[in-house]
Amino acid sequence: MNEDSKMPDMSVEIAGVKWKNPVTVASGTFGSGIEYADFVDLNGLGAVTTKGVATYPWEGNDTIRVAETTGGMLNAIGLQNPGMETFIERDIPFLNKYDTVKIVNVVGKTLEEYVEAVKMLSGQPVDMLEINISCPNVKEGGIAFGQDPKAAAEVTRAVKEVSEKPVIMKLSPNVTSIQKMAGAVEEAGADAVSLINTLTGMKIDIQKKTFLLANKTGGLSGPAIKPVAVRMVYEVAQAVNIPIIGMGGICCAEDAIEFMLAGATAVSVGTANFHNPKVTIEIVEGIKKYLLDNNIENVNDLIGAVR
């Protein structure tokens, strides 16, 4: 226990970056922090992970872009974002008012776009980069970078060559072997991995006899995917030696602890932010209470405790 407060040590370290606690937010569910700052003390989070940002503004997909499902939601936003120049001028200065780790999620449609986005972040006061490789590779027929181990490794190597910050590769669950994907990016130099991104899903309006989402398919998130996410985090923890940020349906401290026991060093909270904007702070406090109730002095003792 911390001798001064007799409280458990909640800090974790990922790629040399120390977080005050293991809780961040899933990209795309928290804006860049501005949208939630009236509800959540950002200083209370281990890290803030921004919405995906590209070198230039993306309009995203046509509406309807969001649909409720049993135990979750589908989204086909299409990674709408204002572009890097606006992000650097507006969002980074806002985040730097707070004492928390800043993680920028980076998106691109080509290898060159990823590299250019990372270069544009050079010298900026952010702490880590999360590379979203679930984007379709427009030069290779639209298959996502994150569905092909060679493409995922290629992006990893390319961004590592130009990045001044630790690189987290965000893995897609829509693959045959999540272990193979994780191994490929680790070998290519990734400092950490985050998983899982959304599962591909679909919803049909039976009255109109048409697809509910304009994009036809969307990413399924929320409690419905948590068992899949926990399983994949566990599998990846057995296959790689770099830290894992676990995500997928986390709604409470119990969920977060489950991911850590499976092998995650930290966790990201996503869909739950939409119906409870204070959920992240509740999870931080819930993890602390669990440690106290179980006489666990350090949160790191939870990581991968289930073999």
Buried (B, 14 or more C-beta within 10 A) or exposed (E): BEEEEEEBBBBBEBBEBEBBBBBBBBBBBBBBBBBBBEEBEBEBBBBBBBBBBBBEBBEBBEEBBBBEBEEBBBBBBBBBBBBBEEBBEEBBEEBEEBEBBBBBBBBBBBBEBBBBBBBBBEEBEBBBBBBBBBBBBEEEEEEBBBBBBEBBBBBBBBBBEBBEBBBBBBBBBBBEEBBEBBBBBBEBBBBBBBBBBBBBBBBEEEEEEEBBBBBEEBBBBBBBBBEBBBBBBBBBBEBBEBBBBBBBBBBBBEBBBBBBBBBBBBBBBBBBBBEEBEBBBBBBBBBBEBBBEEEBBBBBBBBBEEE
